[in-house]
Structures are given as C-alpha cells and as structure tokens.
Amino acid sequence: MNRIRLAATAIALAAAGAILVGCGGGNNATWEAAPAASEQAGGSGGGTAVEGTSALAAAKATDQSGIAGVMANTESTGVALTFDDGPDPNYTPKILELLRKNNVKATFCLVGIQVEEFPQLVRDIVADGHTLCNHTWKHDTGLGKKPEDAIRADMQKTQHAIVAAAPGATVKYFRHPGGMWTPRAVKVAKELGMASLGWDVDPMDWNIAKNGTGAKMCDHILQVVRNGVKPGSIILSHDAGGDRSGTVAAYEILVPELAATYKLVAM
C-alpha cells in the first residue's frame, strides 16, 4: 500500500511539473518506501520507536488503556510540523529561520531544563507565533507510570518555567516523551488545560545510530515524511537532543515542498 501511495504521489508531482529534491541537491526520483505500519511495533519519539507508527499505535503497544485522549492527527486537512526536546541554541534558531522564511507556523514541545537554560529561545518561538507544548521537565519517558501527584508536579514545573521565560505564553498541549502514554498522564494534562499531542509520521531523527547524520539522515527524513504524510498528519521531528543538522537540512527542502501541497498549521 505504501508503494502504491508513493507511486501515486510521484505521478501527481510529475504531472504538476515538480521534481523531488534530495539532500545532495540532485533529483531524488525514487526511494525505498518505509515499511507499512502493520509490519512495525514499538513506541516512538526517543523511546523504542520505529518509523511510520502513529502515536495511537505507540500508546497501544505500551498501554492499551492510554489510547483515549491522545491526538494523532490535526482533526483537519491541515498538516502540522512539531519539533521536540528544545529549545537548543544550535538548531532551534535555524528551524525558526526556515519557518519564518516560508511563513509557516509549527509546534515546539519544550523540555523544562532546556527552557530554564535558554529562555530567550522560548521568547523567540513565541514571538514568531508558534504553538507551545509541554514535554516534561527532563524528558522523562517513565513519567506516566508515576503517581498523579508526581506527574502533576513535573508538568507544572515545566509550565512555570515556560511562562517565566515568556510571560503570558499559553501552553496548549502536552506530549509524553517516547510516546509512552498512560491514562494518568492524559488525565493530569487535561486537568491542567492541555490536550495530549501525538503524531502519525515519525522519521526517528533522534536515532543517529541507526539513521546517521548530515546528508544520510536528511535523505532518511525526506523518505519517511514524503511517504507517510497525508491530510491531517502530525509530523514529529526534533530540534534538540543531539546532532540535528540532518533535520535542519531536510526541513529546508520539506517545508516549501509540503506547503505547496498542504496547508501547514500550528496546532
């Protein structure tokens, strides 16, 4: 099915006169389709992920009862770009610059210790009109298994740091690290006024051990996003947590490419 969709996409782009560009600057007319979701298992987003697995599938793989309340699409035909684990002084400004250049808004899922260390970057994100998301204080993949009081304390500590960095800022969403959703985490987030934000396209750009860095990672991201995106998709990537040069290079290509086909929306 993925190969059929990929072929249809290529035909449509060719009919429109578009050429798929690779990270080396040359044409990238063909690439190997990512495995179908039915061939995969595990969580995602810095945990035990595999490409193409939706947030709902990730939640199902770790905690069946944690599915309810996790958004895995934009609930519209718009496509959302989301960037996790920042802010980061090396890569967040580059992501902001390319989004600004293309007049696109995105969602940034912020880690508390990063917010505390780089508050100006939070202000820059807010100034550009992007959406904020709470991503826990220290990227705690096990947070959802802790007692409700501990979950709430972590979320609130992160919220307070974000608002201290950017007074008046609103944090509309919570994203559990690793996609390790639990009913408790979803419940507490809702009580604090946050919807739980999942995803349905995950190029696993955090996994440089598997997917490489630089041009290799860039081409990998292009392949997974081009093959997986559809109306309503939420695309997960990272602007911090390691070498994200491949991520920046990929989105230099993807942002204008996606904007030509879809309405790119902030959540």
N, C-alpha and C positions, 0 to 999 in steps of 0.2 A: 504493500500500500504506500509506503514511504517513497519507493522508487517511482510509482505511478504519479504521486503528487509532485515529486521533484521534476519528472519529465514534463508534466503539465505546466509547472512554474517556468521552466526553461523555455517552453514553446511560447508561453504568454509574453515573457520578456523579449524573446527574439522578435515576436510579432510587433512589439512596441518599439523595436529598434534599440533595446537595452543590451548591454554587454556586462556579464558578471565579471567583476574585477577581483583578482587575488591579491594577497598581501605583498607579493613581489612587484605589483604594478601591472602585471600581464593579465591576459584574459584567463578566466577560470571557468571554462565552458562545462567541465564535468567534474564531479567529485563523488566519492562513495557515500551513499546515503547512510544516515545513522540508523542503528537497529530500531526496530519497532518497539513500542512500549511494552508489548506483550513478551518480548524477549529479554526484558530487563527486570531488575529487582533492586530494592535498597532505598535509602533516603537520598538527600542532596543538599547542595549549598554548604560545602565544607565538612560534611559528615561522611556518610557511607554511600554517596550518590553514584548514579550512572546517568549518562545523557538521556534526555528525552522523557524522563519520568516526571510526571506532574507533581505538584505539591500535595494534591489529594492522594495520589498513589504513594508518595513518600510517607504520608501520615498513615495510610492504610498498612504499609509494610511494618511500621513501628508500633502503632497503637490504633487498632480498629476504631475505638470509640472517639478518637481525636479528630475524626474527619469533619464532623459538623462544625460549621462556622469558619472554615478556612477558605479564603477566596483563591481560586486557581485560574480565574480569568477576570477581565476588566468589567464584565457584565454589560459590555457594549461591543461594537465592532472595532473600537479603538485598540491599539497595541501600546502596552506600557513598557518602558525601559526602567529597570530597577538596578541599583548599584549598592552592594553590601560591604560592610566591615570598616568603612571610613569614619571620619574623613582622614585622608592621608596627604601630606604635603607634596609628595612626588606625583601622585596620579589624580587626585580629586580636582586640582586646578585644570589639568589637561582635559578631563572629562567635561568639566564645566565650560571650558573654552569651546570645545567642539559642539556641545549642545547649544551654546549661545550663538555660534556661527550659523547653525542650522535652524535657529528659532524653535527649538524643541525643549519641552519640559520633561523631567524624569522624576523618579522617586529615589531617595537616598536613605538606606537603612543604616542607622548610625550606632556605633558601639560606644558606650559611655566613656571608657578610658581614653578613646581617641578624641571624643568631644572635649573632654577636660583638657587634653594636651593641645588641641588645635581649634580653639573656639572661633577664631576668625574665619576658618573654612566653613564652619556651620553658618556663620553670618553671610558668607558669600553664597552658599547654597540657597538660603532664604531670600537673599536679595535678588537672585535670579529667578525666583518664583517657583522653585521646585518643591515637591512634597517631601515631608519628613516621616521617617518610620523608626520606631524603637527596635533595636537589635540586641538588647540586653547590655549589661554593664561590661562584661568581659567575654562576650561571645560564648556563653555557657550553653553547650548543647544539651546538658542534662537538667537545665532549669525546670522544665515542665514536669519533671518527676519529683520535685521538691514540694514541701507543704505550701499551701496557698499563701501563707504569710511571707515565706521566703521569696516566692515568685513575685508577689506584690512589691516587696521591698526592693528587689532588683529592678523591676520595671519603673518604679517611682524614682529611684536613684538616677536612672538613666534619663527619665523625663526631666527631672530637676536640672541635670547638667545641660541638657539641650536648651531648656528655657533660660538658664543662666547665661549660656553662650549667646543666645539670640532671643532677648526678651520679647514676649508677645508671640513667639512662634507657636504654631499648633502642630501637634504630633497626632496624626490621624490613624496610624497603623502600627501594628506590632508584627515582627517576623521572627519566628523562633529559629535560632541557629541550627543548621543541619536539617531543617525540616522535621525536627523531632517533636511534632505537635502532640499535646496531650489535652484532654478536656479541661484540666485545671488551668493550663496556660491560656487557652482560648477564653475560658470563663473570666479569669482575672483581667486579661486585656480588655475584654468587653466592659467590665465594671469600671475600668479606668478610661473608658471612652475610645478605645482603639479596636479597629477591626483587624482580624488576623490575615495577613497578606501572604499568600502562597505564590506559586508560579507554575507555568506549564512548559517553559522552554529553559533548559539549563545546560549551557556548554561546559560546565565544570571548569571554568577558567582559573579556579583556585588550585587545580590539580596539575601543577607544573611537572611533577614527577612522571605523570602519565602523558600529558599533552604538550610538554615542552614549554619554551618561552619564545619571545620575539615572533618571527615570521611563522614558525611552526604552530605556536599557539593561536596566532592570528588566523591562519587558514583553518584551523580546527574550529574556532568560534564561528567563522563565516559558514562553514559547512553545516554545523548544528543549527544555527539560527535560521539560515535560509531554508533548511529542510523542515524545521519544526514550526516556524511562525505561521499564524493564521489569524483571522479576525478575532479579537478578544484576548489574544495572548498576553501573558505577563512574562517578560524575559528577565532572567536572573543573571547578573554578572557582578564583578567585584572591582572596586576602585581602591582596595587596600588589602593588606594581609600577605604581601609578597611581591614578586615581580609581576606587575600588571602592564608591562609595555606591550605585550601582545593584545591585551584587552583594548588598550587605547588605540592601537593601530587598526584593530578590527572595527571598532565603532566609528573611526574616521571614514571607513567605507560603508558600514551598515546604516548609519544614521540617515544620510541622504538617500540611500537606496530604499530603506524601509519607508521613509517619509514620502517617497514617490508613489508608493503602493498603498500605504495605510495611513490613517490618522493616528499620529503618535500622541499619546495622552499621558499626563501625570495622573496618578491615582487620586 
